Amino acid sequence: MKALIIDDSRTMRMIIGRILRELGFEIHEAGNGIEGLDRLREIGQPDITLVDWNMPEMTGFEFLKAVRAQSEYDSMKLMMVTTETEMNQVANALDAGANEYVMKPFTKDVIKEKLSLLGVA
Amino acid sequence: MALSRNDFEYVRELLRTECAIVLEPGKEYLVESRLCPLAQRLGLGTLDALIAKLRREPVNGVHRQVIDAMTTNETLFFRDLHPFETLKKTIVPELLQRRAPARTLRIWCGACSTGQEPYSIALLLRDNFPQLFGWRLQLLATDLCRDVLERARTGRYNQLEMNRGLPASMLVKHFAKVSADQWQLREEVRSMVEFQEMNLARAFPPMPSFDLVFLRNVMIYFDTETKRAILARIRRVLAPDGYLFLGCAETTLNLDDSYETVTLGKTMCYRQKAATAGAQTF
């Protein structure tokens, strides 16, 4: 199983990556939305993409809309992992095509439980 | 100061006699970590002083607070997920057919802690079974601890609790953000669940017959004799064709032969064998 982690924090990518590696995922990383789109073209469709909201160059929300505009990624599971916790932001992310939403900070169990909800762990 | 052997034995005995919870030797650290903050809150300063007070006085509110502090309240929304998928795909549709004449469905969650499990069931029913509108739906949730029941009734959860197991779509649909770190379940869902204090280790109060009983991840804290007694009492309140759900690490096997295992996908649940269903055991 492949996972793409998009976050401008190297530490956060490392933390999420460690959790997903334990679950057997092959990890790919990107530091913003534009790099995320590049990485998708390189690696093909991952089983899950976890994306931060606030990033330079292209935000996670913009990435989400860009990905959902391309039908080849229709079946890709996408989970926002962000410090944004307002209800309208969660609703907007779901409306734009996010499949799940994790509010930072989180624990290892949170990531595992959300992946279970998406049927990818 | 470290907990003395005598004080540890006192706390063990208090938990065993009052609520049948077994505290294994070696769990002194658990007593210290849970009761030191309580001693501070009560203005007693030290764990020694708290236990001395417990010893001096007949069982009262302070003993209750100690029991509350010592119980484990780990829970999350849609815990283990697959039991809820089985409910949605198989069990509730089956019960809707069988109970159609009476249009009544009764569900009991024992040891409900802060309410995530009964509210998960309420959310599942509300979002997936609109045909239940007009039915008499009773969703009873019980726990030993008054504090957690108070929290459960409010339906308020912090960020970590909201992150755990709750689908984001349900967060948006059924919760309101009430402060920077608190969300509250909407009244129309909260009102579906009735919370009551109940000690599983004592005789059950008068209860109706339930179609579903959830008693998950609590039997692990009891000794064998208490597990057997609880399973026997559940037989008295479980409908002959009703289902019992236990935690993943729990079973009726080698405890009560009156139950049979039903495997539905990943989910193992239990029913009364036909010969014993409805029999009054004591």
Interface residues (C-beta under 8 A of the other chain):
Chain A: T85 E86 M87 V90 A91 A93 L94 A98 E100 Y101 V102 M103 P105 F106 T107 D109 V110 E113 K114 S116 L117
Chain B: L76 F78 L81 Q159 L160 M162 N163 R164 G165 P167 A168 S169 L171 V172 F175 A176 K177
